[in-house]
């Protein structure tokens, strides 16, 4: 038996060879299909690997590639780094103390990475540390019980196939205009999972994989099974050798991958996908080789039965109260492109074996009881009766499945509707329809979420507010837009009385490509703030830092009823060098209740013009390094102004480099629409500017934190002893100012 996948647009087929059942399936939803033009040709490779930043700024370490992409716990591997401004990188930063690295003597850009035996299976961010600060992260995967193998050329033909054993993890690199071929031996009826991990580990490889017998008979091909990564689930019909081929869809070379060939436990999905915080629940896992207590399941994927096993699980009570998301494996396979899909998820991950494969499932965590969807409920005439507030864990059991629910409203008002699917890697593209007790369609909800610069939090999940009337019954339909179904097509439907809330994310934004957050001593750096205001939340949100290192400052930043803002981090002139994580907290009011939420850090994944690509990180890592060429700061950082008037502010310029004499232009930095400032500049020896910020009449009273951006041509050379110091455009934000807007005086 074989289960695999091929690309959307191909037709499913059943073949019989030596008693083997084969069916090809597609995991790519039409809504998320990429344009082939984006991923074909050599121009994209050149754009990504170009060592010259897209705009001339001071050096900033850019981490493009790490190979290999993982290692087994208790092992050591030699790794290579590729990027820009990495000539002085002599250390790696890991987010787990059990991962360490040291430079390999005599080998440039190579490190020996050692993994302690007790590092749990999962994915971990790695960053480069050097003279120019800290880089963006790249992912490194840890598994238990596998043997690390390096892709060895030539292995492009069956006759030269590289021999590997079952339970190997191959560190591979795609060949331009060619493929890598691997040979392994298996016993009859041995269930093997062949998992090519690339997109999930920050590689740009768009992998395609095939499986054949040793004499060349094609058994299966796969692509876009987990995100854009392929997977083949294989039960061998007989003792013998089998061949695995791996290649890029467009036959591009130079992209790493991690190929797992294993008969270890592998979980593909669990049910339910919503759990009540602090309550033990029973999860039913479906997968392969699940060990003691497992049995054959009635659930099939492409006509191949899963193995089923039950697990007890309890989510921490703190998750729901803090509105947090905890993960052991970075959620990078929720789409065929890197996504910030989980930015509006309160949840956790279930991992059956921390000492096994890096394999986990994302769950919604709620403070309410969870209902299980029950068939038959596939028609408007036979809905499942439920009560509010509602958290129901559902599944599109089969193609064309439609799930209907009916409830009565006890109180008139606005009700929040939310479907979690992409956020839990539910594979469907759901939509939601609400009808009243007379069959009239009240509303339909579909996609939501923000796309801002590199941050992509736009979702295929429906969400919104709908006004309902007391003592009336309503029916809700949830269905996949493309009528697909199966064990992996899961969702969670939440309906409750309006409960305003918010999620806050930050992402590095000053470099057009992936970049780290490095603050030059005496200067400032800014980050984009993205706020998802849930269910009509409109109160001000204040962001503060906790336990910041000495000399690093973050003034309380107030974002008032807006989905976007800027966060400015500043460093004192005498601050010591530093590299490490900082913690940000967002607070806001809901009536008399103070909401305290984690500020979630995100990172740009790829340097692709015009394409958003971002993923979550566990830590916001900041570095302090060499002095900034200049500093911009306000004479007074807290000003009161009437709506409809100008706030007159004094901006000061401090030139910190003696040979820096050029003019400095000043422009607004992502001002809210009701604040206006004309571009101006410091000329010659000028050190102060009086700047009017216009506050429009309709500006709502409250506090607003703003900053301006300075730009100047600065003489710079990486070699501090060099006489030639060509001009480099340097952009630095000012320290922030908070405007307290009050109502205009009545005439």
N, C-alpha and C positions, 0 to 999 in steps of 0.2 A: 504494500500500500504506500502511496506517495501523496503528500499534500504539498502544493507549491502555489505560486502565483505568477501571472504574467501581466503585462501592461494593459491598461484600459484600451479598448478598441479591438482587442483580439477576441476570438470566439472560444468559448469553453469546449473542451473535447474530452472524450473518454477513449482511452486506448487499452488494449489487452495484450500484454506481452508476458509470457511465462507466468500467467496468473496474477500479474501486477495490475492493480486498479489505479488509474491516473486521472486526475482532473485538474485543470488549470483554473485559477480564480484570480480576480483582480481586487486589490485593496485600495486603489486610488479613487476617491470620489470625484465626480466631474467638477464639483465646485472648487477643488484644490488642484486641478491639473495644471501643470506648468506649460508655458509656451515652449516648444522645442527650440526656438531661436535663442532662448536664454541659456540653454545648457549645451549647445553645439558650437563647434568651431574652436579655434585656438585663442581668440581674443580674450575670452574670460580667464583662461589660465594666465595670460600675460598681465591682465588687470590685477588679478589677485596676488601674484607673486612679485609684482613690481616693487623694487626696493626703495623707490623715491616716493615720499608722501605726496598725496594728491594736492596739498597746498603747502607752501613753504612756511614751516613753523619750527620752533626749537625741537630738538630730537625727542621722540617719544617711542619707546620700545613697542614694536608690533610683532606679535607672536603669530606666525602664519601656519606652522606645521610642526607637529611632534610625531616622531616615529621611534619605536612602535607605539600603538595606541592603547596598550595595556600590558598587564603582566599577571602572573599567578601569585597569590599570597605566598610569602615565604621564599620568593625568588629575587633575583637581581637581573636587570637587563641593561644593555647599552643603548642609550637613546640619542637621537639627533634632533637639534632644533633648527628651524628655518624662520627668518623674519627680517625686520628692518631695525636699524640702530641697535644691533645686538653684539657689536664688537667687544663690549666690556662686560657682557653677561658672564658671571662666574658662579651663579647660584640659581636654584629653582625654589619657588615657594609652593608648598602643598597645603591643602586645607585639612590634612590628617597627619598627626605626628608620627604615625607608623610608616609614612612615605618620606624617604630622604634621598638626597642626590649629592654627588661630588663630581667635579670635572674629571674627564679622562685625560691623563697627561699625554701630551703629544698629539692629541686629536682635537682640532678646533670644532667648536659647536657640539661636542659630545659629552654626555654625562652618564654616569652609572647610577641608575635608579634602583634602590633597594626597598623591597616591600616586606614589612614585618608579617609573620605568620598570622597575627591576630587582627589584621586590617579586614573589616567586614567587606563582603562582596558589594560592589557598587561602582559608581563613577565619581571621580574626584577632579577638581580643578587644579591645574598646574599653571603657574605664572613664572615669567622670567624676571630676575632681579639683576640690575646693573647700575652703571653710572647714571643712566638716564631715567632711573626710576623703576617702576613696575609695569609689566605688560598686561594686556588682556589675557584671559584664561584660555586654555585648551583642555579637553577632557582626556582622562586616563582611566581605563577600566580595570578593575580588580576582580578576578574570579578565583575560586578555590578548586583544587583537584585537577587542574589542566596542566599540560606540559607546553611551555612556550617554544615555538618553532619559528625560524626566520625563512621567509620566502627566498628561495635560492634559484638563480638562473643558471642554465637555461631550463625552463619548465613550460614551454609554450606549445608543446605537442604531446599527445598521449605517449609517444615513445620516450619522451624525456620528462614525463610527469614526476613531480616531486613526491616521494613516498612519505606519508605521515600516518600516525596512529590515531585511532579513535580516542577522544578526550585530549585533543591537541588544540591549541590556539595559535593560528598562523599569523605572524606579523607580515602582511603583504603590502606590495606597492603595485599599482596598476601599470601595465605596459602600454605604451603608445602603439596603436594599430596592431595590438596583439592581445593575448590572454594568458592567464596563469592556470596551469593544470596540476591538480593534486590527486594522488592515488591513495586509497585507504582500503584495508581489508576488514570485512565484517562477517559475522556469523548469521545463519538463517534465522529469520524472525527477530533480529536485533533491531530495536527502534532507535534510529539515529536522527538527531536534529542538526542540520547544517545551517548555520546562522552567520551571514556576512554583515558585520557591523562597520558602518562607515559614516553615513549621515548622522547617526546617533552619537558619534564620537567626534563631531566637528570636521569631518573630512568632506571634501566636495565631490568625492567619487559618487557617480550615479550608477550603482552596481547592478549588473545582471549576472545570474548564476544558473548553471545547468548541471544536471546529474546524468551520467550514462553508465552503462556496463563497461567492463574492461575491453569488450570487442566493439565499442562505439555505438551501441543502441541507446538512443536518447530516452531517458525515463521521465525527466521533468525539467522545467525551467522556471525561474522565479525572479520577480522584481517588484518593488513597491509593496512589500508585505508589512514591514514595520517602518512606517514612514516611507522613505524611498529605498530602504534596505531589503534585500531578498532573504527568504528563509525557505528551506525544504524540510518537510517532515517525512521520514522515510522508514518503512519497515522492509528489511531486506528479504527477498524471496528465496535466497539460497546463499550458501557460503561462497565467498569470492571477493574479487577486487572491484572497486567502483571508482569512477573518475568524476571530479568536481572541476568545473571551469568557472573562472571569475574574470570579468572584464567590464570596462566602463561602457555605458550605453553608446557614447560617441567615440569610443576607443581612444580616449585621452589618457596620457600617461602621467605618472608622478603623483598620484593621489593614494594615500595609505588606507588600509582596511585591516580589520581583525576578523579572521575566519575561524569560527568555532565548529568543530566536528565532534559531537559528543553524544553519549547515551545517558548523561546525568539528568536529574530532575529539571524540568523546564515547564514553567507555568505560563499559559497564554492568556488566561482571563479568570476572573473570579466573580461570583455573584453571592450577595448583592454588592453594589458599588457605592452604597451610602450606608454609613454606620452612625449610631448615636454615641456621642462622646461619653467616655467613662463606662460604657455598657459592653459586656462581652457578647459577641455575636458569633454565629457559625457561618464561615465562608466556604462556599463550594468552589474548589479550584478545578479548572480543566487544563490539561496539558499532556505532557509525555513523561514516562518513567517516574511517576510520582511516589513510588516506593510503598512501604507498608501502609496498609489501610486504604489503598487505592483500588479502583475497580474500573472495568470498561464502562464508558458512558454512552447514553443514548444520543448525546449531542455529537453531531458530525460537522466536519469542515471539509468541503469538497469531497464528500462521500467517505471520508476517513474518520473513524471514531476517536474521540478524545479519551484520555484516562481521567478519572474523576477522583478527587480526594477532599475530605472535609477538614477544616482547620478552625480552631478557636482563635478569636482575635478581639482585642480591645484597644480603642483609640484613646489617647490621653485626653482628659477633660479640659486641659489647658488650650488645646487646639481651637475649639469652638469659641471659647471666651476671648482669645487673642486674635482670632481671625487669621491664623497662620497656615502655612503649607510646609510640611516636613517631608523630605524625600531622601531616599538612599541612592536612587538612580535618577540623574537629571532627566526631566521629561522632554526629550528631544525628538521623539518619534510620533508625536501627536499629529503631524502633518508632513507632507513631502518637502516642505521648506522649514528652516528653523523658525520657531514661533514662541511668543510669550503667552501662549494660550492659558497657562495656569495662573496668570496674574490676577484673576478674579475668582480663585478657588480657595476655599477653606477646606483643607484636607490633609491626607497623609498617604503613605504607601504601605502596602502589605508585601512583605518579603518572607517567603516560607523558609529559606535557608540562607542566612547571612554567611554561612561557611560553604556555600555552593556557588551557583552561577549568579552573575549580576542581573537578576531578573525580578522585577517587581511590578505591582499593579497599583494604580492610583485610585483612591477612594475619596468621596465627599464625606466630611465630618460635620454633623449637625447637632444642635442641642435639643432637637425634637425627636420623637419616636419615628421609626422608619417603617413604611408599608411596602410590601412586595406586590408588584404587578401580578395579576392573576388572569389567566385565560379561562373562558373565552370573553374577550372584551374588544373584539375587532369590528364592531359595528355600533352605530349611534343608538340603535335600538337595544343593545345589550352592553351598556357601559359598566365598568367596575365602580361600585359605590365606595366613596371615600369621604373622610371628614377633614376639615381644616383646623389648624395649619397642617400642611401636607408635605411630606418628603417620601416619594415613592421611587423605589429602585425598579426600573423596567428594562425590557429587552424586546427588540424586534425579532421574534422567534424564527421567522421564516420570511422569504421574499414576499412583498406586498402586505406585510402585517401592518395593521392599524390599531393603535391602543386608545380606547375611549375611557374617560373617567367622569363620574357625576358626583356633584356635591351641592349642598345647600349653604347659602350665605347667612350668617347670623347677624351681621352688622353691615350697613351700607358704607361704601368708601372705596378707596384705592387699594387694589391687591397686587402684590408683586408675583409675577410668573417668571420662572427661571428653569431652563432645561440645560443640564450638564451632559455634554456628550464629547465634544472635542477636548474639553478640559480633563476628562478622565480617559482619553484615548478610546472612546466608544465606537469609532470607525464610521458612524453614520453622519448624515447632514440633516438633522431634524428640523421640522417646523411645527408650530403650535397654532391651533385654531380653537376659539371659544365661541360657543353658541348658547343662546338662552333657552328657557323652558318651552318656547314656542318654535324652536328650530331656527331662529334668526342668528346669522353670523354677527357676533359682537366685535371680534377683532382677530387679527392674525399676526403672530410675532415670528421674526426670523433673526438674522445675524445681528451682532452688535460688537462694540469694542473699538479701541483707538489705534490708529496707525500714525505715529509721530516720529519723523526722522527714521532712525534705525529700529525703533521700538515697534513691534508688530503684535498688538494685543487684540486684533480683530478676530472674531470667532464665528464659527458656523452654528453656534448655540443661540437659540432664541431667548430673549429676556425683555421685560418691560412691565409697565403698570397698566392695569385695566380697571375701570370703574364698575363695581358690581352693586346690586341692590339687595337689601336684606329680604329674607324669607322667600327668595327665589332660588330655583335650581338652575345650575349651569352644567354644561358638558364640555369637556376638553378633549381634543384630538391631538395626539403626538404621533408623527409618522416620519419616516425617512423620505427626504425629497426624491430619492431615486429608487424607492421601494425595495431596498436591499434588506437582508435579514440573516440571522445566524447567531451563534453563541457569542461572538465578539461584538455584536451590534447592540450595545447597552447605552442606557441613559438614566439620569435621575431627574425627576420632575419635582420642583418645589413651588408651592403656592401658599402664601401667607398674607395676612393683613400688612399693609405697607409698613416696612421697617427700614428707614433710611440708614445707609452705611456707606463705607468707602474702602477702597484699596489704593495704596500708593506704591509706585515703582519709580526707581531712578536708573538712568543709563548714561554712560559716558558719551559726550556729544561733540567734543571739540576737535576730534580727528575724524575725517570722513570715512576712515576704515576702522577696523578693530583697534582699540587702544586701551591703555590702562589709565588710572587716575593718579597722576603725579603732580604735586604742587611744588613750584619753584619757590625756594625760601624768600620770604618777603613779598610774595605775590599771591595770586588767587587762581582757582580753577572752578569751572561750573559744570553742573550736570543737569540734564533734562529731567523734570519731574512729571510723571503721568499719573493722573488721578481718575479712577473710575468711580463716579458718584452713583452709588447703587440706590435704586428705588426712590429717586427724587432728593437725594441728600444735597443740601445747598448751604450748609454752614461753613464758616472758615475752618481751614485745617492748618495746624501749626506743626512744622517739622523741626525737631531738635536732635542733637547728638548726645550720646552717653559714653562716659569713660573715654573721652578723646585723649590722644597723646599730648604731652606737654608741648605747647607752642602752636597747636592746630586748633582752629576755631571755626565754629559754624553758628552764626547768629540765628536765633529763632526765625524761621522763614514761614510767613503766613501766605497761604494761597486761598483766595476768597472766591468761592463759587465758580471755580474754573477747572477745566480738565488738564491744564498744563501750567507749569511754572518753571522757575530755575532755582537751583540750589547752589550757593557759592561757598566754597571752602577756602579759607585763608590761612596763611602760615606766617608766624613772626619772623623778623629778620634773623634772630639768633636761635631758631629752632634746630634741634639736632636731626641728623638723618634718621629716617624711620621708614619701615615697610611693615604693614600689618592691617588687619581688618578694623573697621570702625562700625558702630551700630547707630542707626537712625530710627527714630520713633515719630509717628504721626499721631496727633491727638485732635479730637473734635467733639462737639457736643451733639447729643440727640436728646432734646428736651433737657432734663436735669442730669442726664447720664453722660459721663465722659467716656468716649470711645478711645481706646489706645490700640494702635495697630502698628505692626512692623512695617518698615519701609523696605520693600523687596528690591534687591539689586539685580540688574540685567546686564548682559554683555552683547555687543554686536558680534555676530559670528563670521560673516564674510564681508569682503570689501567689494561689493557689487553695486555699481552705480544704478540708482533707480529701483533697487530691490531691498525691502525691509528684511532683515534677518536677525533675530535676537533670541536669547534663551536665558533662563534664570540661572543665578549663581547663589551659593549659600552665603557668601561673604562679600561685602563691599571693601575691597583692599585698596589702600591709599599709600603712596610713598611721598616722602619729603626729600628733596635733593637740592642741587646748586641754586644760587640766588637768581631771582627774576630780574630782568632788565629795568622794569619800572613797576610802580604801584599806583592804583587809583583808589581813592577813598573819599568819603563825604565828610564835610566839616561837622555835620550833625546827622547821625544815622537813624533818627526818629523824629519825624516832622508831622505836624497836624495841619490839614488844609481843608477848606470848604469845597464841596462839590461845585463844579462850575468855575473854579478859579485856578490860578497857576500856583504851584508850589515852587518857590525860589530856593534852589539848593546850591551850595558851593562844593565843587568837586576839586580835589587836590591831586596833583601829579608829583610823584617822587621818582626822580631818575636815579636808579641804583647802579648803573654801569657808567663809568666816567666818560667813555667814548661814545655814549648814546646821546645824540643831539637832535635827532629828527623830530618832526611834528608828530603828534599823537591825535588821531581822529577818534571821536566818541560817537557812538550810536546806541539806540535802545537795544536791550537784550531781551527779546521775547516778551515785550510789554503786553499786558492785557489790553484789549481793544479800546477801553475807555480811558487810557492814558496815552498822551502824545508827547514826543520829544523830537526836536529837529536835530539832525546831525550837526556836530560842531567839531572843533579841534583846538588843541593846545599848540600855539605857534611859538617858535623860537625858545626863549627862556621862560615863557609863561608857565607858572606853577599852579594857578588857580583859575577856575572858570565858574561864572555864575550861570546856572542852567535852569530855565523854567520847564517844569513838567506840567502840562495842561491836564486837569482833571475834568472830565466832561460832566455836564449837568446831571445826567441820569445815573451817575456812579453810586452804587449802593454804599451806605456808610459802613465803615469797618477798616481793618488794617490790610495793607497790601505791601508785600516785600518785593522790591525792584532792584535791578542792577543794570549798569550800562557796560558796553564792550569797548575796550580801547584797541586800536590797531596802529602799528608803527613799524617802519623799516629799521631793523636793529643790526648793527655789525656783529657777526658771529662766525666762529669757526670751532669745530669740535676739538681741534688742537689748541689748547689755551696759549701755547707758545708761538703759534703761527702769526706772522705779520699780516698776511692776507686775511681780512675779515669781511667777506662780502655781506651785503645787506640781506636780511631775512625778515619776512613779514611775521611779526609776533602779535598774536591776539590774546589779550588778558582781560578778564572781567574785573569790574570794580568790586570793592566790598559792598555789600547790600545796604539799602536804605529802606526803612519801613514808613510808608505814608499812612497816617491815620485820617481817613476821610470822614468828615462830619457833614451833616445836612446843611444845605445852603440857608443862610439867614433869610427869614421871611421878610418881604418888603413892607 
